[in-house]
Amino acid sequence: MGRQKKGREISGIFLLDKASGLTSNRALQAVKRVFEAKKAGHTGSLDPLATGVLPLCLGEATKVSQYLLESDKSYRASIKLGQCTDTGDSDGTVIETVFDFNITEGDVRAAVKRFEGKIDQTPPMYSALKIGGTPLYKLARKGLVVERQSRQVVIHDIELTRCNLVSKEIEIIVSCSKGTYIRSIAEDLGRMLGCGGHITALRRLKAGKFQEASCFTFQELCGILEQKGQVGVEECLLPTDSAIEHFPQIKLPTETAKWVLNGHAVNFSKLPERGLVRMYDEDIFIGIGLVDNDGKLAPKRLMQSV
């Protein structure tokens, strides 16, 4: 028999304001220990350099993590012009410096706007993307460079919010689709301007519906634990279904909900034409359902009662 996981059966979403210098997994494990949670997962990595919104899913909420992973994100990035690093950010080694370049704020603003819309990006070697089961950054640390396929991402909006060409520092705010690499934008922007560039600071402002104002730092969480105990930290959790509030809500009678919970597709009169929905047994969230082509409601991800 396999070893049983230790920890409490606790479910919900914790919004962490991740500190710089930590991997997303290290931040996750620290929060998991505070909650004494049996199971936990994050919703897409933030670079160690980056700070900001990192939704963490505990217990049954891990079943909705993929929908947060697929959500749009917003970032604020500081970029140093005139220098390229091997990682695309200031954690790396400078590999090229351009001392003399003559650009104006208008040049920078025009170049920034060229990124809006659908663009193709090649994932950087220093990224968590896996090829053949191995994260690219592990290959990069060995000095290896492998071929990566470009992929299309969407930049919904990008704004130049600060431009100091004396110190060669600029700041941008980007609203984008999942899978967008802000370091790649910094590098590509530097190439457009003919001077190179890399990220010096990166903060995620928003992930899906979750914003930085609703986040807790790890120090704040520890302070709440010290003052109020486990009851206090549990009050910091958002309900599991808060991650998928953009799905239509379907309230089922208890008898119908029992059929769904047993894995059966059901007929129900108040359904959208098709797509994913939030299902409730009266007011209790029971999982994600799929309205199929026949107009039936089939279970997709069911919650276990805790």
N, C-alpha and C positions, 0 to 999 in steps of 0.2 A: 504493500500500500504506500502511496505517495504521502509525503509529509503535509499536514494540514497547515495552511497559511495562518500565521498569527495576526491578531489585530481585531478591531471592532468592525461590526457590520454597520457602516455609516455611509450615507449617500448624499450627494449634493455637489454643487460647483463652487469652488473657492477661487476668487479673483486675486491673483498674486501680482503685486508690482515688483517684478523681478529686478534684483540688483545687478549691477555690472560686475563682471568677473566670474560669474557662475554659469555653468552649463544648465540648460533647462532641466535635465534629469537630476542633477544635484539639488536644484531648487525644489523639484517635485519630492524627492526623498525626504528633504528636511521638513516640508509641510506635512507629508504623510505621517512622519513620526509625531508631530505635534498633535494631529488628530487621532493618532493611534489607529489609523485606518488599515483595514485588511487589504484593500485594493485601491490603486490610484493610477491615473495616467494624465499626461499633458496633451495639449491640443495643437501640437506643431511647435518645433523648436525655435527658440530665440538664440541668436549668437551669444557667446559669453560676454562680448562687449556690450550687447544691447540691454536696455532696461525696458520696463513698462508692462503692459497688459499681457499676462500669461494665465488664461483660464485653466484650472486644474480640476479634473473630474475624479470624484471619490465614489467607490462602490458602484451602484447601479448606473450612476451618471457616466461611467466609462462607455456605456452603450450609445451615448449620443455624441461622444467626442469627435467622431468623424465629420459630423455636421458643422462643428466649430472649426475643424481643420479646413473645411471647404469654404468657409465664409470669407468675405472681403476684410481687408485690414487697412489701417492707416498708420503712418510712421512720420516722425520728424527726424531728419538726418543732417548732421553737420559734415561738411566735405572740405578737405584740404586740397586745394589745387596746386599743381606743380610737382606733385610726388606720386609715384606708383609704388605699391607694396605687393609682396607675393600673395597676400591673403585678401587684398582689396580693402583692408581696414588697418587701423593703427596698431593692432596686435601683431601685425606681420613685420617683415624686414623690408626696408626701402630698397627697391631694385632700380629705380630710375628717378632722376630729379631734373626738372626743367627750370632753370633760373630766370631766363628772360622770355617773357611772353606778353604780348600786348593785346589785351581784351578789355572790353567795356562791360558795364552792368547790362547794357542792352544786348550784347552778344550772349551773355550768360542767360538772360531771361528768355531770349529767342531759342537757345539750345535746349533749355529745360522744357519748354512747351512742345518741342518736337517729340517728346516721349508720350504725350497724351494719346489715348486710344489703344488699339491692339498693336503689340510689338512682339518681336521674337527675342528671346533671351536664351543664352547658353549658360546652364548652371555652372557656377564657379567650382574649381577643384576643391577649394576650402569650403565645403558645404556638407550637410548631413545626408544629402541624397545618396542612395545606395545603388551601386552597380555590381551585379554578381553577388549581392548580399553584403558587400563591404562599403561602409560610408566613404565618400570621396575624400574627406579630409584625412582619413587614415592613409590612403594612397599618396596624397599630397605630401604628408609628413615624411614619407619615404623617398620623396623626390620624383614620384611617378606622375605622369600626365596621361590621362586616358581620353579617348574620344567621347564627347557628350553630345547628345542630340539637342538641338535648340527646341524650345517649346514656346507656344504663344501665351502671353499673359495680357491682362488689360489694365491700363493705367487710367482710372476713372478721372482723376484730377491730380495735377502736380503744380505746386506754387513755389516760387523763389521768395523766401521770407526774410532772408538776410544776405547781404553781399558786401564783403569787405575785401576789396582787391589789393589793399595795402598789406594786410596780413594773409591774403590769398585764401580766405575762408568764406564759405557760403553755407546757407541752410535752406533746406527744402522740406516741404510737407507733401507726402504722397498718399493718395487713396488708391488702392489697387486690389486686384483679384488674388486668390490664393496662389502660392508658388512663385510670387514675385521676389526677386533678389535685389534689395536696395543697393547692396555693394556693387552689383553689376551695373545698375543705373549710374552710380558714382564713377565707375571706371569708364563706361561708355560716354558719359558726359565729358569727362576729362579728355578722351580721345577726340570728341567733336570739337572741343575748344583748342586742341593741339598742345595741351600742357600736362595731361594726366591728372589723376585725382584719386583719393581714397577716403573712406569713411573714418571720421574721428569720434563720432558719437551717434548713437542710434537709439531711438525710443519708440516703442509701439504705443500709439495713442488709443487704438481701438481694435477690437477683434470681434467681428460680427456686431451684435448689439451692445457688447460690453465695452465700457470706456474707463479711462485711467482714474477718473474721479471716484469710481466705485471700488477701486482696488485697495488692498492692504499690503504693506511691506511685511517682510518676515519678522522684523523687529516689533511691529505693531501687533502681529498675531501672537508672538511670544508674550508681549505685555498683557494682552487680553487673557491668555492662559494663566498667567501668574495672578491676575486680579480676580478672574471669574471662573477659572477652571474649565473643564470640558464643556459645561453648559454655555459658557461665554463664547468659546471658539465655534461651537455648533451654530450659534446665532449669526456667524459670519457667512454661513453657507447659503447659496441660492438654490432653489428647487431645481431638480433635474430638468424639468420641462421648460425652464427659462431659456435654455439653449436653443430651443426649436419653436419659439413663439411665432415665427413666421409661417409655420405649418398651420393649416386649418384645424380647428378644434372640433372633435366629435364626442358628444356625451352619449354613452350607451346605457340602456337599461341594464340592471345587474344581470339578468338572465342572459341577455345577448353578450355581455362582457365575458361571462363564464365560457361561452362557446369560443370566443376569440382567444381567451387565455389558455384554452385547451388545443389551440392551433388550427381552428377551423375558420374558413372564410364565411362571412355572413352577408345576407341582404339587409340593407338598412336604408330607410327612405331619405335621410338628410345627409347625403354625401356629395362632395364635389365630383365632377366628371371623372377625374383621374388624379393620381399623384399621392404624395405622402401626407399623412394627417397625424395629429396628436389624438390619442384615444384615452377616454376617461370612463371609469365605472362610476357613474354619477359625477362626483367631484374629485375622484382619486385617479391620478395619472397611472395608466397601466401599460403604456408603450406607444410605439410608432406603428401605424398601419399603412397599407398601400391599397388604394382604390384601383382595381385592375380593369382591364379592357371590357370585362363583362359587367362592370358596375358593382362588383362585390368588394367588401372590405376584408382584406386578408392581413393577418399579423405579420409584421416585419421584424421588429425588435421589442420583446416583451420585458417588462420590469417584474422583478420578483419582489414580493412584499417583504419588508424589512421589519 
